[in-house]
């Protein structure tokens, strides 16, 4: 695996660490390629039931690589945006939950990367923003779409139009993140909740993730039908039999993901 993304695993939890600290983990085509390869690696690993995504040094991801973007023409810019969308969508569609552990700057592409995760824990020193308008462009990796879905249209408009940066406390207030931790506690807290999630029925967690993701943008009756069908299908799994037997027998379940 490239030096730009480190992959580690502890039990059923994998951790991806973006490792380009000299550039504040800025997303170049190479970094995006390495991130895509790392996502593919954990996707193929049947043992993985939860993923934590973080960065090395002072930044989670400080943004896209502006030095690399400066000379791009329209076609190259479109291709760069398409690559970011492809990688982030693959992350978003993993069968297991992804937790962003935002240790520092999460600006531009970094904020968009966090938004592609299921939820976000942040260091008290973290900073968030979509500052692309300061460069004469717009967010290109999903920010105009995922941010309104996370914090609401009015707040997303304010952040994107102004390009302003907000701290972790404000990000928590508006619902961009789930919790704030002291820097030394952040990664452990994210890995702990990931490990707890990994003890639950993996098929059930994966289905819940799919239904929340796919149901939010369709009419409620249609979304409820998706839930009814998935709920019924769950009764034809080994995990359902094990989970209910364990509950009645007052013991911890041992789920196989089958």
N, C-alpha and C positions, 0 to 999 in steps of 0.2 A: 504494500500500500504506500502511496506517495507520502512524503513528509508533510504535505499540506493537510492531511486528514488522518488522525490516529483513531484506531478502532480497538476497544477493549471490551471484555465481557466478564461479568461476575454473576454466576448462576444463570438466571433467565433474563438478566438485564445487560444490554449493550450500551456503551457510551461512545459517541463520536465527538472528537475534539478537533476543531479547526485550528491548525497550527501554522500560522503565518504572522507571528507577533511583530516582526519588524515592519509590516505593512498594516498593522491593526486588524489582521485577518481579512483584509479586503478581498472581495470576490472577483477574481479574474476568471477568464475562460478555463485556465488550468485548475484553479481551485474548485470551480463548479464541476469540472469533469471529475476531479478526485472525490468530491462530495457525492456525485452521482454514483461513482463506483463503490464507495463505502456504503451507500444506501442499498445498492444491489447486493452487496456482500451480506449485510444483516438480514435483508429480505429473504435470501436463500437459506439462512440458518434457522432450522425448525425449532431450535432451542430458545430463540429470542421471543420474549413476551412483552417487553417494554424497552424503550430506547430513550436515552438522555443525550441531548445535543448541547455542546458548550464550546467555548473558545479559550485560547491560550493568551495569557497576559492581560493587558488593560482593556481588551475589547472582546465582545462576543463576535460581532462582525461590524466593523465601522462603516461598511457600505460596499458598493461596487468599486472596482479599481478605476479611479478617475483618470489616472495617467494613461491607462490602456484605452479608455473610452474616448479620450480627447480627439484622437485622429480617426475615429470611426465615421464612415459615411452611412447613409440611410439603410442600405442593405445590411451592412455589418452591424449596425445598431439593432435592427430587427432580428438578426440572427442571435445576437447576444441576449436580447430579451427572451427569445424563444428558448434558448438553452436554460436560462434561469427558470422560466415557467415549467419546462419539462422536469428539471431536477426537483423543484419545490412541489410540483404536483405529485411526483412519485413519492416524496416524503409524506405528503398529506394523505396518500392512499395506502400507506403501509397497513398491514392487517392488525398491527398492535399500536398502542398509544405512544406518542412521541412527546417528551417534555423538554422544553427549552430551558436551560439553566443559563440565564443571561448575566454574565459576570461583569460586564462593562458596557462599552458603547454598542448600541444596536440601532444603527442609523441606516436609512436608505434600504439597500438590499439586506442589511442585517435585521432591521425591523420586519421586513417582509419574510425573511427566513423564520423568525420567531412566530410570525402569524401563520405560517404553514404548519406549525406544530399544534398538537391538541390543546396544550395549555402552557403557561409560562410562569416560571419562578425567576425572581430577579434579585441580584445583589442590591444593597442599599446604595451602592455607588453607580448603579446602572443608569444609562441615559438612552432615551428612545426618541425617534423622529423620522420623518420622511422629508429630508431637506432638498429633494431633487429640483424644486423650482428655483433654488438658489443657483443652480447650474444651467438653467434654461431648458430643463427637460421635466418629464413626469416620472413617477415611480414606474418601473418596468418589469418587476418580478411579482406582480399581484397586489401591490399596495392599494391601488384605487378600488380593488374589489374585496380583498379580505379585511382591510381595516374597517370599512363601514359595517361589515358583518360582525366585527368584534366589538366595536365601541359605539356604533350608530352613525348615521349619515352626517349629522350636524357636527359632531366632534371630529369625525374623519375629515370633513371639509376644512375645518379650522386648522387641523394639523398639516394637511397636505398643501393647502393654499398658502399658509404662512411659512411652512418649512421649519417651524420652531422645534426646539428640542425640549423634552420634558424629563423630569427625574422619576425615580422609581415610585415615590409616593403619589405623584400625579398619575402615573401609569396605572397604579393600583386603583385610584379613585375612579377613573373612567372605565375600568374594566378591561384594560389592555392586558394586564397580567393578573395572576391569581394570588401571589403572596410575595413578600419581601423578606429577605434574610440578610444577616451580616455576611460579608464576603467569605469568611472562613467557614461558614455553615452552609452556603448555597448548594454546592455540588452534592454534599452528603444528604441534604434534605431532598433534593431532586431524586437521587438514587434510592433513597429510602422509600419514597412514595412509589417509585417505579417498581421496586422489589415487592411492595405490598400489592400493587396491581397485578404483578406477575403470579401471585398466589391465587388469584381469582380464576374462574373458568375462562380460558383464553378464547374459546369460540364465542362465548357470550360477550366478552369485552370487545372482541373484533366486530361482532354484529352491532353492538351498541354504537361503536364508533362509526360504522358505515351508515346506520340509520340517522344519526345526528347530522353527519356530513351531507347525506343525500336528501334528507327530509326537510332541511331548513328552507330550501328555496322552491318547494312545490306546495300546492294547496293542501291544507290540513287533512281533508278526507283521504286524499291520495297517500299522504305521508302516514296516516294512521293505518291504512291498508298494508303498507310496507311493514309496519310494526307487527300487525296481526299475523301476517304470513311468517315473519321471522320468529315471532314468539312460538307459534305452533311448530315450526321446524326444529326448534330447540329441544322439543320433547323426543326427538328421534336421535339423540346423541348419548354417547357413553358419559360425557361430562354431566349431563342432566341427571342421569341415574346415580352417578357417584355423588354429586352435590347434595341431592335430596336424601340419599341414604346416609351420608355423613352427618347431615343436620339431625336426622332422627336418631342416629346412633351417638350423637353428642361427641363427634370427633372431627378433626380437621380433614377436609377433602383432599384427595390426590388427583388432580386433573391431568388428563393426557392430551387434551386438545383434539378429541375425537368424538 
